[in-house]
Amino acid sequence: MKSGKASLGYKATLKNLRSNKAKLILISSNCPPLRKSSLEYYAMLAKCNVNHYSGSNVELGTACGKFFNVSTLCILDQGDSDILTAKAD
């Protein structure tokens, strides 16, 4: 998360999906099923890609460089990264 813009959290992700700003959604493996299904539904309406992160929300938070749990991550601008073109695991 050195370049580009991203928002962390369920509420911020939903807000960005509703306003069509989201380019990619990352969902952790232990995100609650109801939240996961609602995020997938809004992503389908916004024509946004969804990747399921294989790690838990603790690991996703650590990967983002944060010291707290992150269940959902929304990419707004990729910056120098190739995350939008990379294949999902």
Backbone hydrogen bonds, N-H to C=O, Kabsch-Sander energy under -0.5 kcal/mol:
donor,donor_aa,acceptor,acceptor_aa,energy
5,K,77,D,-2.2
7,S,74,C,-2.6
9,G,72,T,-2.6
13,T,9,G,-1.7
14,L,10,Y,-2.5
15,K,11,K,-2.2
16,N,12,A,-2.1
17,L,13,T,-2.2
18,R,14,L,-2.5
19,S,15,K,-1.4
20,N,17,L,-1.2
21,K,16,N,-2.5
22,A,16,N,-1.1
23,K,75,I,-2.9
24,L,75,I,-1.1
25,I,49,N,-2.0
26,L,73,L,-3.1
27,I,51,N,-2.2
28,S,71,S,-2.8
29,S,55,G,-2.6
31,C,28,S,-1.2
36,K,32,P,-2.5
37,S,33,P,-2.5
38,S,34,L,-2.0
39,L,35,R,-2.5
40,E,36,K,-2.2
41,Y,37,S,-2.1
42,Y,38,S,-2.4
43,A,39,L,-2.2
44,M,40,E,-2.0
45,L,41,Y,-2.0
46,A,42,Y,-2.0
47,K,43,A,-0.5
47,K,44,M,-0.7
48,C,43,A,-2.8
49,N,23,K,-1.0
51,N,25,I,-3.3
53,Y,27,I,-2.6
53,Y,51,N,-0.7
60,L,56,S,-2.1
61,G,57,N,-1.9
62,T,58,V,-2.0
63,A,59,E,-2.3
64,C,60,L,-1.4
65,G,62,T,-1.1
66,K,61,G,-2.8
70,V,57,N,-2.2
73,L,26,L,-2.4
74,C,7,S,-2.9
75,I,24,L,-2.9
75,I,73,L,-0.5
76,L,5,K,-2.4
76,L,74,C,-0.6
77,D,5,K,-2.0
81,S,78,Q,-1.7
85,T,82,D,-0.6
86,A,82,D,-1.2
